[in-house]
Amino acid sequence: MSKEVVITLEGLSCNGCVNSVITALMMVDGVEQADVTLYEAHVTGTMKVEDLIDAVEEAGFDAEEKKD
């Protein structure tokens, strides 16, 4: 079953950064959609949150799950 996860992002300063994060997130198994701004990523799919954070960090940016 799909779920939506919101991740806060740090270190992004331009559209190139946003595109890098989108590419990294879309490569994670289970990701169906990734909507990214300079400050947040809304990701839908059956993926693990830890995998999303790892992907963003490997792309060179800081990330953490946003809690309600």
PDB file of N, H, CA, C and O in Angstrom:
ATOM      1  N   MET A   1       0.837  -1.175   0.000  1.00  0.00           N
ATOM      2  CA  MET A   1       0.000   0.000   0.000  1.00  0.00           C
ATOM      3  C   MET A   1       0.887   1.245   0.000  1.00  0.00           C
ATOM      4  O   MET A   1       1.865   1.315   0.744  1.00  0.00           O
ATOM      5  N   SER A   2       0.554   2.198  -0.811  1.00  0.00           N
ATOM      6  H   SER A   2      -0.241   2.142  -1.416  1.00  0.00           H
ATOM      7  CA  SER A   2       1.333   3.431  -0.928  1.00  0.00           C
ATOM      8  C   SER A   2       1.100   4.333   0.274  1.00  0.00           C
ATOM      9  O   SER A   2       0.028   4.334   0.880  1.00  0.00           O
ATOM     10  N   LYS A   3       2.131   5.097   0.600  1.00  0.00           N
ATOM     11  H   LYS A   3       3.001   5.096   0.107  1.00  0.00           H
ATOM     12  CA  LYS A   3       2.043   6.092   1.660  1.00  0.00           C
ATOM     13  C   LYS A   3       2.765   7.336   1.188  1.00  0.00           C
ATOM     14  O   LYS A   3       3.579   7.285   0.266  1.00  0.00           O
ATOM     15  N   GLU A   4       2.457   8.469   1.836  1.00  0.00           N
ATOM     16  H   GLU A   4       1.795   8.510   2.585  1.00  0.00           H
ATOM     17  CA  GLU A   4       3.183   9.700   1.525  1.00  0.00           C
ATOM     18  C   GLU A   4       4.088  10.040   2.699  1.00  0.00           C
ATOM     19  O   GLU A   4       3.666  10.012   3.855  1.00  0.00           O
ATOM     20  N   VAL A   5       5.327  10.360   2.387  1.00  0.00           N
ATOM     21  H   VAL A   5       5.670  10.383   1.448  1.00  0.00           H
ATOM     22  CA  VAL A   5       6.313  10.760   3.383  1.00  0.00           C
ATOM     23  C   VAL A   5       6.771  12.167   3.034  1.00  0.00           C
ATOM     24  O   VAL A   5       7.006  12.479   1.867  1.00  0.00           O
ATOM     25  N   VAL A   6       6.896  13.016   4.049  1.00  0.00           N
ATOM     26  H   VAL A   6       6.705  12.763   4.997  1.00  0.00           H
ATOM     27  CA  VAL A   6       7.417  14.364   3.843  1.00  0.00           C
ATOM     28  C   VAL A   6       8.790  14.432   4.498  1.00  0.00           C
ATOM     29  O   VAL A   6       8.959  14.082   5.666  1.00  0.00           O
ATOM     30  N   ILE A   7       9.760  14.888   3.724  1.00  0.00           N
ATOM     31  H   ILE A   7       9.622  15.172   2.776  1.00  0.00           H
ATOM     32  CA  ILE A   7      11.133  15.007   4.200  1.00  0.00           C
ATOM     33  C   ILE A   7      11.536  16.468   4.123  1.00  0.00           C
ATOM     34  O   ILE A   7      11.333  17.121   3.099  1.00  0.00           O
ATOM     35  N   THR A   8      12.110  16.985   5.209  1.00  0.00           N
ATOM     36  H   THR A   8      12.275  16.455   6.041  1.00  0.00           H
ATOM     37  CA  THR A   8      12.656  18.339   5.160  1.00  0.00           C
ATOM     38  C   THR A   8      14.068  18.261   4.598  1.00  0.00           C
ATOM     39  O   THR A   8      14.824  17.336   4.896  1.00  0.00           O
ATOM     40  N   LEU A   9      14.405  19.245   3.782  1.00  0.00           N
ATOM     41  H   LEU A   9      13.791  19.996   3.540  1.00  0.00           H
ATOM     42  CA  LEU A   9      15.685  19.265   3.079  1.00  0.00           C
ATOM     43  C   LEU A   9      16.486  20.498   3.471  1.00  0.00           C
ATOM     44  O   LEU A   9      15.920  21.555   3.749  1.00  0.00           O
ATOM     45  N   GLU A  10      17.804  20.354   3.490  1.00  0.00           N
ATOM     46  H   GLU A  10      18.264  19.495   3.264  1.00  0.00           H
ATOM     47  CA  GLU A  10      18.697  21.486   3.726  1.00  0.00           C
ATOM     48  C   GLU A  10      19.843  21.422   2.738  1.00  0.00           C
ATOM     49  O   GLU A  10      20.311  20.344   2.373  1.00  0.00           O
ATOM     50  N   GLY A  11      20.291  22.598   2.309  1.00  0.00           N
ATOM     51  H   GLY A  11      19.911  23.474   2.606  1.00  0.00           H
ATOM     52  CA  GLY A  11      21.452  22.671   1.433  1.00  0.00           C
ATOM     53  C   GLY A  11      21.121  22.869  -0.031  1.00  0.00           C
ATOM     54  O   GLY A  11      22.026  23.020  -0.851  1.00  0.00           O
ATOM     55  N   LEU A  12      19.832  22.873  -0.381  1.00  0.00           N
ATOM     56  H   LEU A  12      19.096  22.751   0.285  1.00  0.00           H
ATOM     57  CA  LEU A  12      19.452  23.096  -1.769  1.00  0.00           C
ATOM     58  C   LEU A  12      19.380  24.595  -2.028  1.00  0.00           C
ATOM     59  O   LEU A  12      18.848  25.347  -1.211  1.00  0.00           O
ATOM     60  N   SER A  13      19.919  25.030  -3.173  1.00  0.00           N
ATOM     61  H   SER A  13      20.351  24.419  -3.836  1.00  0.00           H
ATOM     62  CA  SER A  13      19.926  26.463  -3.454  1.00  0.00           C
ATOM     63  C   SER A  13      19.450  26.814  -4.859  1.00  0.00           C
ATOM     64  O   SER A  13      19.346  27.993  -5.197  1.00  0.00           O
ATOM     65  N   CYS A  14      19.160  25.803  -5.684  1.00  0.00           N
ATOM     66  H   CYS A  14      19.245  24.845  -5.410  1.00  0.00           H
ATOM     67  CA  CYS A  14      18.761  26.104  -7.061  1.00  0.00           C
ATOM     68  C   CYS A  14      17.968  24.938  -7.649  1.00  0.00           C
ATOM     69  O   CYS A  14      17.821  23.890  -7.019  1.00  0.00           O
ATOM     70  N   ASN A  15      17.461  25.137  -8.866  1.00  0.00           N
ATOM     71  H   ASN A  15      17.580  25.988  -9.377  1.00  0.00           H
ATOM     72  CA  ASN A  15      16.701  24.081  -9.538  1.00  0.00           C
ATOM     73  C   ASN A  15      17.562  22.870  -9.854  1.00  0.00           C
ATOM     74  O   ASN A  15      17.055  21.750  -9.909  1.00  0.00           O
ATOM     75  N   GLY A  16      18.845  23.074 -10.059  1.00  0.00           N
ATOM     76  H   GLY A  16      19.258  23.984 -10.013  1.00  0.00           H
ATOM     77  CA  GLY A  16      19.741  21.945 -10.284  1.00  0.00           C
ATOM     78  C   GLY A  16      19.791  21.032  -9.068  1.00  0.00           C
ATOM     79  O   GLY A  16      19.822  19.808  -9.196  1.00  0.00           O
ATOM     80  N   CYS A  17      19.799  21.645  -7.883  1.00  0.00           N
ATOM     81  H   CYS A  17      19.775  22.639  -7.779  1.00  0.00           H
ATOM     82  CA  CYS A  17      19.774  20.864  -6.639  1.00  0.00           C
ATOM     83  C   CYS A  17      18.467  20.081  -6.536  1.00  0.00           C
ATOM     84  O   CYS A  17      18.470  18.899  -6.193  1.00  0.00           O
ATOM     85  N   VAL A  18      17.364  20.740  -6.831  1.00  0.00           N
ATOM     86  H   VAL A  18      17.362  21.701  -7.109  1.00  0.00           H
ATOM     87  CA  VAL A  18      16.056  20.085  -6.795  1.00  0.00           C
ATOM     88  C   VAL A  18      16.043  18.895  -7.742  1.00  0.00           C
ATOM     89  O   VAL A  18      15.587  17.813  -7.373  1.00  0.00           O
ATOM     90  N   ASN A  19      16.537  19.083  -8.950  1.00  0.00           N
ATOM     91  H   ASN A  19      16.908  19.961  -9.250  1.00  0.00           H
ATOM     92  CA  ASN A  19      16.562  17.989  -9.922  1.00  0.00           C
ATOM     93  C   ASN A  19      17.447  16.842  -9.455  1.00  0.00           C
ATOM     94  O   ASN A  19      17.121  15.679  -9.694  1.00  0.00           O
ATOM     95  N   SER A  20      18.551  17.145  -8.798  1.00  0.00           N
ATOM     96  H   SER A  20      18.815  18.090  -8.604  1.00  0.00           H
ATOM     97  CA  SER A  20      19.426  16.099  -8.257  1.00  0.00           C
ATOM     98  C   SER A  20      18.701  15.269  -7.204  1.00  0.00           C
ATOM     99  O   SER A  20      18.829  14.045  -7.175  1.00  0.00           O
ATOM    100  N   VAL A  21      17.940  15.936  -6.341  1.00  0.00           N
ATOM    101  H   VAL A  21      17.836  16.931  -6.365  1.00  0.00           H
ATOM    102  CA  VAL A  21      17.194  15.227  -5.302  1.00  0.00           C
ATOM    103  C   VAL A  21      16.075  14.396  -5.923  1.00  0.00           C
ATOM    104  O   VAL A  21      15.856  13.256  -5.512  1.00  0.00           O
ATOM    105  N   ILE A  22      15.368  14.945  -6.901  1.00  0.00           N
ATOM    106  H   ILE A  22      15.547  15.871  -7.235  1.00  0.00           H
ATOM    107  CA  ILE A  22      14.316  14.179  -7.579  1.00  0.00           C
ATOM    108  C   ILE A  22      14.903  12.914  -8.190  1.00  0.00           C
ATOM    109  O   ILE A  22      14.346  11.828  -8.027  1.00  0.00           O
ATOM    110  N   THR A  23      16.011  13.047  -8.885  1.00  0.00           N
ATOM    111  H   THR A  23      16.463  13.929  -9.017  1.00  0.00           H
ATOM    112  CA  THR A  23      16.657  11.888  -9.512  1.00  0.00           C
ATOM    113  C   THR A  23      17.043  10.853  -8.465  1.00  0.00           C
ATOM    114  O   THR A  23      16.807   9.659  -8.654  1.00  0.00           O
ATOM    115  N   ALA A  24      17.633  11.302  -7.364  1.00  0.00           N
ATOM    116  H   ALA A  24      17.824  12.271  -7.211  1.00  0.00           H
ATOM    117  CA  ALA A  24      18.048  10.380  -6.303  1.00  0.00           C
ATOM    118  C   ALA A  24      16.850   9.660  -5.699  1.00  0.00           C
ATOM    119  O   ALA A  24      16.899   8.450  -5.474  1.00  0.00           O
ATOM    120  N   LEU A  25      15.777  10.397  -5.435  1.00  0.00           N
ATOM    121  H   LEU A  25      15.737  11.379  -5.618  1.00  0.00           H
ATOM    122  CA  LEU A  25      14.594   9.786  -4.827  1.00  0.00           C
ATOM    123  C   LEU A  25      13.913   8.800  -5.769  1.00  0.00           C
ATOM    124  O   LEU A  25      13.464   7.739  -5.337  1.00  0.00           O
ATOM    125  N   MET A  26      13.835   9.140  -7.045  1.00  0.00           N
ATOM    126  H   MET A  26      14.200  10.002  -7.396  1.00  0.00           H
ATOM    127  CA  MET A  26      13.158   8.263  -8.000  1.00  0.00           C
ATOM    128  C   MET A  26      13.917   6.953  -8.215  1.00  0.00           C
ATOM    129  O   MET A  26      13.346   5.987  -8.723  1.00  0.00           O
ATOM    130  N   MET A  27      15.182   6.908  -7.839  1.00  0.00           N
ATOM    131  H   MET A  27      15.646   7.692  -7.426  1.00  0.00           H
ATOM    132  CA  MET A  27      15.971   5.683  -7.973  1.00  0.00           C
ATOM    133  C   MET A  27      15.771   4.727  -6.793  1.00  0.00           C
ATOM    134  O   MET A  27      16.219   3.582  -6.845  1.00  0.00           O
ATOM    135  N   VAL A  28      15.105   5.187  -5.733  1.00  0.00           N
ATOM    136  H   VAL A  28      14.742   6.118  -5.691  1.00  0.00           H
ATOM    137  CA  VAL A  28      14.850   4.345  -4.561  1.00  0.00           C
ATOM    138  C   VAL A  28      13.715   3.377  -4.891  1.00  0.00           C
ATOM    139  O   VAL A  28      12.677   3.775  -5.419  1.00  0.00           O
ATOM    140  N   ASP A  29      13.930   2.101  -4.571  1.00  0.00           N
ATOM    141  H   ASP A  29      14.773   1.777  -4.142  1.00  0.00           H
ATOM    142  CA  ASP A  29      12.901   1.091  -4.809  1.00  0.00           C
ATOM    143  C   ASP A  29      11.609   1.458  -4.096  1.00  0.00           C
ATOM    144  O   ASP A  29      11.618   1.796  -2.912  1.00  0.00           O
ATOM    145  N   GLY A  30      10.498   1.391  -4.820  1.00  0.00           N
ATOM    146  H   GLY A  30      10.490   1.116  -5.782  1.00  0.00           H
ATOM    147  CA  GLY A  30       9.186   1.639  -4.245  1.00  0.00           C
ATOM    148  C   GLY A  30       8.668   3.047  -4.426  1.00  0.00           C
ATOM    149  O   GLY A  30       7.492   3.300  -4.166  1.00  0.00           O
ATOM    150  N   VAL A  31       9.512   3.982  -4.866  1.00  0.00           N
ATOM    151  H   VAL A  31      10.468   3.777  -5.076  1.00  0.00           H
ATOM    152  CA  VAL A  31       9.061   5.365  -5.048  1.00  0.00           C
ATOM    153  C   VAL A  31       8.225   5.460  -6.320  1.00  0.00           C
ATOM    154  O   VAL A  31       8.656   5.049  -7.397  1.00  0.00           O
ATOM    155  N   GLU A  32       7.019   6.011  -6.173  1.00  0.00           N
ATOM    156  H   GLU A  32       6.668   6.345  -5.298  1.00  0.00           H
ATOM    157  CA  GLU A  32       6.119   6.205  -7.304  1.00  0.00           C
ATOM    158  C   GLU A  32       6.132   7.650  -7.792  1.00  0.00           C
ATOM    159  O   GLU A  32       6.002   7.913  -8.988  1.00  0.00           O
ATOM    160  N   GLN A  33       6.291   8.589  -6.851  1.00  0.00           N
ATOM    161  H   GLN A  33       6.397   8.376  -5.880  1.00  0.00           H
ATOM    162  CA  GLN A  33       6.265  10.010  -7.199  1.00  0.00           C
ATOM    163  C   GLN A  33       7.085  10.787  -6.181  1.00  0.00           C
ATOM    164  O   GLN A  33       7.084  10.464  -4.993  1.00  0.00           O
ATOM    165  N   ALA A  34       7.783  11.814  -6.653  1.00  0.00           N
ATOM    166  H   ALA A  34       7.783  12.077  -7.618  1.00  0.00           H
ATOM    167  CA  ALA A  34       8.556  12.687  -5.765  1.00  0.00           C
ATOM    168  C   ALA A  34       8.357  14.130  -6.205  1.00  0.00           C
ATOM    169  O   ALA A  34       8.753  14.516  -7.306  1.00  0.00           O
ATOM    170  N   ASP A  35       7.742  14.920  -5.337  1.00  0.00           N
ATOM    171  H   ASP A  35       7.420  14.606  -4.443  1.00  0.00           H
ATOM    172  CA  ASP A  35       7.561  16.352  -5.577  1.00  0.00           C
ATOM    173  C   ASP A  35       8.511  17.083  -4.636  1.00  0.00           C
ATOM    174  O   ASP A  35       8.394  16.975  -3.416  1.00  0.00           O
ATOM    175  N   VAL A  36       9.453  17.828  -5.212  1.00  0.00           N
ATOM    176  H   VAL A  36       9.548  17.916  -6.203  1.00  0.00           H
ATOM    177  CA  VAL A  36      10.536  18.418  -4.422  1.00  0.00           C
ATOM    178  C   VAL A  36      10.580  19.929  -4.614  1.00  0.00           C
ATOM    179  O   VAL A  36      10.465  20.433  -5.731  1.00  0.00           O
ATOM    180  N   THR A  37      10.751  20.650  -3.487  1.00  0.00           N
ATOM    181  H   THR A  37      10.844  20.241  -2.580  1.00  0.00           H
ATOM    182  CA  THR A  37      11.029  22.088  -3.508  1.00  0.00           C
ATOM    183  C   THR A  37      12.412  22.278  -2.883  1.00  0.00           C
ATOM    184  O   THR A  37      13.096  21.301  -2.580  1.00  0.00           O
ATOM    185  N   LEU A  38      12.815  23.506  -2.695  1.00  0.00           N
ATOM    186  H   LEU A  38      12.260  24.300  -2.942  1.00  0.00           H
ATOM    187  CA  LEU A  38      14.104  23.771  -2.057  1.00  0.00           C
ATOM    188  C   LEU A  38      14.118  23.354  -0.588  1.00  0.00           C
ATOM    189  O   LEU A  38      15.189  23.210   0.001  1.00  0.00           O
ATOM    190  N   TYR A  39      12.939  23.157   0.011  1.00  0.00           N
ATOM    191  H   TYR A  39      12.069  23.273  -0.468  1.00  0.00           H
ATOM    192  CA  TYR A  39      12.856  22.920   1.449  1.00  0.00           C
ATOM    193  C   TYR A  39      12.233  21.594   1.854  1.00  0.00           C
ATOM    194  O   TYR A  39      12.475  21.111   2.960  1.00  0.00           O
ATOM    195  N   GLU A  40      11.425  20.992   0.967  1.00  0.00           N
ATOM    196  H   GLU A  40      11.228  21.384   0.069  1.00  0.00           H
ATOM    197  CA  GLU A  40      10.725  19.758   1.307  1.00  0.00           C
ATOM    198  C   GLU A  40      10.613  18.836   0.108  1.00  0.00           C
ATOM    199  O   GLU A  40      10.648  19.260  -1.047  1.00  0.00           O
ATOM    200  N   ALA A  41      10.474  17.544   0.433  1.00  0.00           N
ATOM    201  H   ALA A  41      10.445  17.200   1.372  1.00  0.00           H
ATOM    202  CA  ALA A  41      10.165  16.546  -0.585  1.00  0.00           C
ATOM    203  C   ALA A  41       8.942  15.779  -0.113  1.00  0.00           C
ATOM    204  O   ALA A  41       8.906  15.289   1.016  1.00  0.00           O
ATOM    205  N   HIS A  42       7.940  15.675  -0.978  1.00  0.00           N
ATOM    206  H   HIS A  42       7.969  16.073  -1.895  1.00  0.00           H
ATOM    207  CA  HIS A  42       6.756  14.862  -0.722  1.00  0.00           C
ATOM    208  C   HIS A  42       6.896  13.639  -1.613  1.00  0.00           C
ATOM    209  O   HIS A  42       6.864  13.744  -2.839  1.00  0.00           O
ATOM    210  N   VAL A  43       7.051  12.474  -0.985  1.00  0.00           N
ATOM    211  H   VAL A  43       7.077  12.389   0.011  1.00  0.00           H
ATOM    212  CA  VAL A  43       7.346  11.256  -1.727  1.00  0.00           C
ATOM    213  C   VAL A  43       6.237  10.244  -1.477  1.00  0.00           C
ATOM    214  O   VAL A  43       5.843  10.005  -0.336  1.00  0.00           O
ATOM    215  N   THR A  44       5.736   9.650  -2.566  1.00  0.00           N
ATOM    216  H   THR A  44       6.057   9.844  -3.493  1.00  0.00           H
ATOM    217  CA  THR A  44       4.676   8.655  -2.480  1.00  0.00           C
ATOM    218  C   THR A  44       5.196   7.323  -2.983  1.00  0.00           C
ATOM    219  O   THR A  44       5.905   7.253  -3.987  1.00  0.00           O
ATOM    220  N   GLY A  45       4.830   6.259  -2.265  1.00  0.00           N
ATOM    221  H   GLY A  45       4.254   6.316  -1.449  1.00  0.00           H
ATOM    222  CA  GLY A  45       5.215   4.923  -2.698  1.00  0.00           C
ATOM    223  C   GLY A  45       5.247   3.953  -1.539  1.00  0.00           C
ATOM    224  O   GLY A  45       4.673   4.208  -0.480  1.00  0.00           O
ATOM    225  N   THR A  46       5.930   2.829  -1.752  1.00  0.00           N
ATOM    226  H   THR A  46       6.396   2.621  -2.612  1.00  0.00           H
ATOM    227  CA  THR A  46       6.014   1.771  -0.747  1.00  0.00           C
ATOM    228  C   THR A  46       7.425   1.656  -0.184  1.00  0.00           C
ATOM    229  O   THR A  46       7.802   0.603   0.328  1.00  0.00           O
ATOM    230  N   MET A  47       8.195   2.714  -0.272  1.00  0.00           N
ATOM    231  H   MET A  47       7.888   3.570  -0.688  1.00  0.00           H
ATOM    232  CA  MET A  47       9.603   2.722   0.114  1.00  0.00           C
ATOM    233  C   MET A  47       9.770   2.876   1.619  1.00  0.00           C
ATOM    234  O   MET A  47       8.812   3.155   2.340  1.00  0.00           O
ATOM    235  N   LYS A  48      11.012   2.687   2.084  1.00  0.00           N
ATOM    236  H   LYS A  48      11.790   2.459   1.498  1.00  0.00           H
ATOM    237  CA  LYS A  48      11.372   2.921   3.481  1.00  0.00           C
ATOM    238  C   LYS A  48      11.908   4.346   3.616  1.00  0.00           C
ATOM    239  O   LYS A  48      12.657   4.819   2.761  1.00  0.00           O
ATOM    240  N   VAL A  49      11.523   5.016   4.682  1.00  0.00           N
ATOM    241  H   VAL A  49      10.914   4.633   5.377  1.00  0.00           H
ATOM    242  CA  VAL A  49      11.965   6.390   4.921  1.00  0.00           C
ATOM    243  C   VAL A  49      13.488   6.462   4.988  1.00  0.00           C
ATOM    244  O   VAL A  49      14.093   7.401   4.470  1.00  0.00           O
ATOM    245  N   GLU A  50      14.102   5.476   5.620  1.00  0.00           N
ATOM    246  H   GLU A  50      13.611   4.713   6.041  1.00  0.00           H
ATOM    247  CA  GLU A  50      15.559   5.477   5.756  1.00  0.00           C
ATOM    248  C   GLU A  50      16.243   5.475   4.391  1.00  0.00           C
ATOM    249  O   GLU A  50      17.278   6.114   4.208  1.00  0.00           O
ATOM    250  N   ASP A  51      15.658   4.753   3.436  1.00  0.00           N
ATOM    251  H   ASP A  51      14.816   4.233   3.585  1.00  0.00           H
ATOM    252  CA  ASP A  51      16.230   4.704   2.088  1.00  0.00           C
ATOM    253  C   ASP A  51      16.139   6.063   1.398  1.00  0.00           C
ATOM    254  O   ASP A  51      17.039   6.444   0.648  1.00  0.00           O
ATOM    255  N   LEU A  52      15.053   6.791   1.652  1.00  0.00           N
ATOM    256  H   LEU A  52      14.323   6.482   2.260  1.00  0.00           H
ATOM    257  CA  LEU A  52      14.896   8.128   1.064  1.00  0.00           C
ATOM    258  C   LEU A  52      15.956   9.077   1.617  1.00  0.00           C
ATOM    259  O   LEU A  52      16.607   9.807   0.870  1.00  0.00           O
ATOM    260  N   ILE A  53      16.113   9.052   2.925  1.00  0.00           N
ATOM    261  H   ILE A  53      15.584   8.459   3.532  1.00  0.00           H
ATOM    262  CA  ILE A  53      17.088   9.936   3.563  1.00  0.00           C
ATOM    263  C   ILE A  53      18.495   9.605   3.085  1.00  0.00           C
ATOM    264  O   ILE A  53      19.282  10.504   2.787  1.00  0.00           O
ATOM    265  N   ASP A  54      18.811   8.319   3.011  1.00  0.00           N
ATOM    266  H   ASP A  54      18.172   7.588   3.252  1.00  0.00           H
ATOM    267  CA  ASP A  54      20.130   7.905   2.514  1.00  0.00           C
ATOM    268  C   ASP A  54      20.367   8.409   1.095  1.00  0.00           C
ATOM    269  O   ASP A  54      21.463   8.872   0.777  1.00  0.00           O
ATOM    270  N   ALA A  55      19.350   8.324   0.240  1.00  0.00           N
ATOM    271  H   ALA A  55      18.460   7.949   0.498  1.00  0.00           H
ATOM    272  CA  ALA A  55      19.491   8.755  -1.156  1.00  0.00           C
ATOM    273  C   ALA A  55      19.760  10.253  -1.240  1.00  0.00           C
ATOM    274  O   ALA A  55      20.612  10.691  -2.013  1.00  0.00           O
ATOM    275  N   VAL A  56      19.035  11.037  -0.448  1.00  0.00           N
ATOM    276  H   VAL A  56      18.343  10.681   0.180  1.00  0.00           H
ATOM    277  CA  VAL A  56      19.237  12.490  -0.447  1.00  0.00           C
ATOM    278  C   VAL A  56      20.636  12.826   0.069  1.00  0.00           C
ATOM    279  O   VAL A  56      21.318  13.684  -0.489  1.00  0.00           O
ATOM    280  N   GLU A  57      21.053  12.154   1.123  1.00  0.00           N
ATOM    281  H   GLU A  57      20.499  11.457   1.577  1.00  0.00           H
ATOM    282  CA  GLU A  57      22.380  12.425   1.685  1.00  0.00           C
ATOM    283  C   GLU A  57      23.488  12.016   0.719  1.00  0.00           C
ATOM    284  O   GLU A  57      24.512  12.692   0.633  1.00  0.00           O
ATOM    285  N   GLU A  58      23.294  10.920  -0.005  1.00  0.00           N
ATOM    286  H   GLU A  58      22.462  10.371   0.066  1.00  0.00           H
ATOM    287  CA  GLU A  58      24.279  10.509  -1.005  1.00  0.00           C
ATOM    288  C   GLU A  58      24.361  11.515  -2.150  1.00  0.00           C
ATOM    289  O   GLU A  58      25.395  11.632  -2.807  1.00  0.00           O
ATOM    290  N   ALA A  59      23.258  12.247  -2.389  1.00  0.00           N
ATOM    291  H   ALA A  59      22.417  12.152  -1.855  1.00  0.00           H
ATOM    292  CA  ALA A  59      23.251  13.285  -3.418  1.00  0.00           C
ATOM    293  C   ALA A  59      23.917  14.565  -2.913  1.00  0.00           C
ATOM    294  O   ALA A  59      24.117  15.505  -3.682  1.00  0.00           O
ATOM    295  N   GLY A  60      24.263  14.603  -1.615  1.00  0.00           N
ATOM    296  H   GLY A  60      24.101  13.838  -0.991  1.00  0.00           H
ATOM    297  CA  GLY A  60      25.006  15.737  -1.080  1.00  0.00           C
ATOM    298  C   GLY A  60      24.209  16.735  -0.266  1.00  0.00           C
ATOM    299  O   GLY A  60      24.669  17.854  -0.036  1.00  0.00           O
ATOM    300  N   PHE A  61      23.017  16.347   0.176  1.00  0.00           N
ATOM    301  H   PHE A  61      22.644  15.439  -0.011  1.00  0.00           H
ATOM    302  CA  PHE A  61      22.156  17.268   0.919  1.00  0.00           C
ATOM    303  C   PHE A  61      21.728  16.639   2.238  1.00  0.00           C
ATOM    304  O   PHE A  61      21.812  15.423   2.407  1.00  0.00           O
ATOM    305  N   ASP A  62      21.269  17.467   3.170  1.00  0.00           N
ATOM    306  H   ASP A  62      21.201  18.455   3.032  1.00  0.00           H
ATOM    307  CA  ASP A  62      20.778  16.984   4.458  1.00  0.00           C
ATOM    308  C   ASP A  62      19.279  16.752   4.377  1.00  0.00           C
ATOM    309  O   ASP A  62      18.556  17.489   3.706  1.00  0.00           O
ATOM    310  N   ALA A  63      18.817  15.702   5.081  1.00  0.00           N
ATOM    311  H   ALA A  63      19.403  15.103   5.626  1.00  0.00           H
ATOM    312  CA  ALA A  63      17.397  15.371   5.051  1.00  0.00           C
ATOM    313  C   ALA A  63      16.982  14.701   6.346  1.00  0.00           C
ATOM    314  O   ALA A  63      17.770  14.000   6.980  1.00  0.00           O
ATOM    315  N   GLU A  64      15.734  14.927   6.732  1.00  0.00           N
ATOM    316  H   GLU A  64      15.094  15.497   6.217  1.00  0.00           H
ATOM    317  CA  GLU A  64      15.146  14.199   7.849  1.00  0.00           C
ATOM    318  C   GLU A  64      13.644  14.132   7.645  1.00  0.00           C
ATOM    319  O   GLU A  64      13.057  14.991   6.988  1.00  0.00           O
ATOM    320  N   GLU A  65      13.025  13.097   8.216  1.00  0.00           N
ATOM    321  H   GLU A  65      13.502  12.399   8.750  1.00  0.00           H
ATOM    322  CA  GLU A  65      11.579  12.944   8.076  1.00  0.00           C
ATOM    323  C   GLU A  65      10.883  14.047   8.858  1.00  0.00           C
ATOM    324  O   GLU A  65      11.247  14.339   9.997  1.00  0.00           O
ATOM    325  N   LYS A  66       9.879  14.655   8.237  1.00  0.00           N
ATOM    326  H   LYS A  66       9.584  14.418   7.312  1.00  0.00           H
ATOM    327  CA  LYS A  66       9.100  15.691   8.909  1.00  0.00           C
ATOM    328  C   LYS A  66       8.005  15.003   9.707  1.00  0.00           C
ATOM    329  O   LYS A  66       7.220  14.228   9.161  1.00  0.00           O
ATOM    330  N   LYS A  67       7.959  15.286  10.981  1.00  0.00           N
ATOM    331  H   LYS A  67       8.596  15.916  11.425  1.00  0.00           H
ATOM    332  CA  LYS A  67       6.934  14.726  11.863  1.00  0.00           C
ATOM    333  C   LYS A  67       5.794  15.724  11.987  1.00  0.00           C
ATOM    334  O   LYS A  67       6.001  16.936  11.921  1.00  0.00           O
ATOM    335  N   ASP A  68       4.590  15.199  12.168  1.00  0.00           N
ATOM    336  H   ASP A  68       4.422  14.215  12.222  1.00  0.00           H
ATOM    337  CA  ASP A  68       3.412  16.073  12.293  1.00  0.00           C
ATOM    338  C   ASP A  68       3.475  16.977  13.477  1.00  0.00           C
ATOM    339  O   ASP A  68       2.555  17.763  13.704  1.00  0.00           O
TER     340      ASP A  68
END
